[in-house]
């Protein structure tokens, strides 16, 4: 009883604190979402699927999913059915929270009726399922690979105590109900226990202590809850409602971030996903430990992990709650104020280009200037199609600003964005082709270019191939396509590059591809990762790509292109390169 | 005094007695690879901001090691953090992190 009241009050206060800490605009978004019908349905559906049934965990590994669903959904069902039983048999006691949990203790012989027997049977079956789940949980702690997780989280003392309390609740309930089954009746499981023990010692003496043991373990669990990872149980639903309202983290520990931090169940699925984990020494930099340090408020570790992250997004994809730890790390980086400010006064002194007659603009970006094969291939293709285009940074140009943004310097990035926008708008173009996915994501998310259609070069060329403007010949080569982090997980473009490749040769997939593709290691997201560590990650990514024995690696990002070229046993090509190589002869310019 | 036929330009005299190494040591602690720089100049050559203004990472590192903090910071403030210097450095120095450390440690 104590435990229950305590936890309810704690959660209510926590909820108020979270909503109060949201910036006003987000608060209004959330309150509006509570009355929008489509969002109400989405919230209910998401809560059902994620909180109770843990759908994403089933997809990862059925045993893992069963383990979580059995305990979460099972416990939920037991509570509900317990309430139903109380409603039916002792309606005047329904208001007391604790009554349904100790139902068998208080109420006797309900199994005599068919309805009663059925309810007893239901309760016992669910208890059995929960006990199976707990058995799996114990196995997971001993040997996690059986449940499909190569590595799992290390837990602190208080978490381990709470975990053991949680594990004991159900066997103790079984014992308690078993001992009482002689008097108050039960079904196959509890009656079975009762008969089993009845042969050894008298049940009646064991009734009171076993119910107390059950009650104590419940109490311990609930009192410890706010200081453990099990806080995710009450917070999950609120977090889902915040997320569906479209709120994003703007500070690493306040408001929405607080909801995210408490929702993290410290399950450790992100540890296997993180590409840095290929080296044991970098395992402590996984997102789960970042969120843990945010909760522990360990400033040094928070900064260290936030600065090392590649920001590739694999952890966000693997997380069963979909927690955006990348945004949290970015918010953390934005908090650092350097002693010396940047001097961008030269930006205003740069002349704006004059309006050109060409309506198609090609923006290569900084990285492509270091990999001119890509820009040469793109311009060759545009020439072959006789497109009138303006290659805006042929003689060098302004950075898109995303690397500045990824370092957490949002204000400086905004200044770059504004200058670059002015320069692009001054050309009078209506289409902007971007060949670098880092720039593409920046343009799509942070730039405001009215009247300009921003298109990634893979989408553009795929369109042109389908329109017949780029007739291609076929080869027998087997190509594997590497999804760049910024193009795949970052912008959702998976189909078009694959369709281009399928028109030229045979497309094979890597072992982990599409939204699970492994970062090449060259990401500008990491501020502190060393060259040696990056090489290990590149090796991992290359091994992943070579899984189905391709002839060549094809990628759509200049950074990936350069990173893989240093480290691949087979040739690495950009997608514009293989297009140029396979254009039918009578269209080639001499 | 012997007349060798040339003069020393006072502005290029390095006076190590006027060099307070506290901040430089902090920089070395934060990014030890700064000592690896061999002043090849590839970073400066590939710099994006260098197309529009005088920013020069090689010069910045050189000046910091000589104790001329103010001039060094001037060379690095326009940096856009684009990362090209990172890719071209032959010694694999994490130049982006180095620049962020410099901006964080030194005060101008």
Interface residues (C-beta under 8 A of the other chain):
Chain A: X307 X336 X338 X339 X340 X341 X342 X343 X344 X346 X347 X349 X350 X366 X367 X369 X370 X396 X397 X398 X399 X401 X403 X404 X407 X409 X416 X522 X524 X527 X528 X529 X530 X531 X532 X559 X562
Chain B: X46 X48 X49 X51 X52 X53 X73 X74 X77 X78 X79 X80 X81 X82 X83 X84 X86 X87 X88 X92 X94 X96 X97 X100 X102 X103 X104 X105 X106 X107 X108
